[in-house]
Amino acid sequence: MTHPAEPLRSFARTRASLDGEEVTYWWSGDVYSWAPDEPYRRIFGFEGLNVSRLVPDAEAGPDAYRLLTREAAFYLDPVTREILETWQDLPVVHVWNDPANQKWRPFPIPTTELGDQVCFSLEIPLAYPSPLPVAQYPVHSAGDTYRALELFQFFADRADLAGPAPSVPATMSWSRMSPWLPWMARGQRPGGLTFHCRGRKLGAYAEVPERTRAHVAAHHPEFAHAPQEWSEPNETSWTYFRRLHPPRG
């Protein structure tokens, strides 16, 4: 993978499919809280899915792609693993990100050889003006700048990547350090959350656990499929909360 486009092509086959077919990733894990002078606590389970379609980005050149995705994820009781409706008497706002799109250009993807496997690592530090300014959301905003760290790893077999298939089997891990979620109503209290999850590329959306598919079907059935066309801006938990609770005045 010496040509700049080759690592991206291999990553694209791992993360999605070069033939434009829909690809579903499913993951499960936990969410931990941290705050000064407090013990770390596992406060939520977490389960989610991403349905994507990879298409060429002709406007950007022959080695560029657009990843069209919707992403849903649910906060769970940390013991029973049931989908939560409330937490500490507060309504839980689950993740309904539509869209969660990406533009890909050839770039140096960190790659680690792990015996018969290849690991693609993406480390994404984020810092941008928060959609929830403190002046408008004093109870729900941790600050005027949203800061988080997203850490992805995708694992594929070297033998699969050496073959011609447009999509290869893969597993993944994801960790995130973030502020308190807006619906937790913690304001500017010091501390935040750490997400720690692992998952895999499924053979089809029908392999998502039945409970989770039923929840999607009952609330937002469109999340069973990837978007048909590019749109922007992306949705996040913070922009979704703002749409549910527009600022007064």
Summary of the structure (lengths in Angstrom):
residues: 249
radius of gyration: 18.8
end to end distance: 54.8
largest distance: 58.8
contacts: 729
relative contact order: 0.22
helix: 19%
strand: 40%
